[in-house]
Amino acid sequence: MTRYIALLRGINVGGINIRMAELAETVQSLGHTAVTTVLASGNVVLETSEADAAAVKSGLERALSERFAYAAWVVLVPWPRLTDTVADYPFEDRVGWHSYVLFGSEPARLDDLLAAAPELDPNDERVQRGRDVLYWQVRRAVGIKSPFSVLSGKARFKSTTTTRNVRTLRKILAVPHGAVPSGPVPSGAVPEPAVSQAGPNPAG
């Protein structure tokens, strides 16, 4: 069995509202097991006997589109890759800053995004390329006004990327193998901060 995290873009924001119990039910209907949702921002842990990751991704997108009547788009990340992505986060935790990982289904588009990024003020935000991701850290007071946030929210990038707070990724990694809780994994004491629907958003 192969374990993945499926990151859904844009649910429970912008009018696309999906209950996590229904989301888990839809994923289970495809034959995947140990299905667990984490928070309400479209994070689904699953295990599957399907060896073709592209088939898993396309199957999820098709089933979600049919069940919830929207154009579903998923970034499917193997569990070891997610573990490495979080472990390799290059920026130290800083008070008053938010730490994010921007995932992409097309690595070349991530390169385009990085190349198109304006000269960033390191006092406000920092961006660094990782394996199939961009690491991003932004000062809380700047948030949605940051140049990188505005750029990454443009249609040519938004359609192939989804962003998660590092705190969310750590919660996902805490889900034990084979665990199937009755509902979404609790979010903890502090709600995850939104960035903006105009730019990167932890909900995707």
Secondary structure by P-SEA (a helix, b strand, c coil): cbbbbbbbcccccccccccaaaaaaaaaaacccccccccccbbbbbccccccaaaaaaaaaaaaaaacccbbbbbbbcaaaaaaaaaaccccccccbbbbbbbbccaaaaaaaaaaccccccccbbbbbcccbbbbbbccccccccaaaaaaaccccccccccccaaaaaaaaacccccccccccccccccccccccccccccc
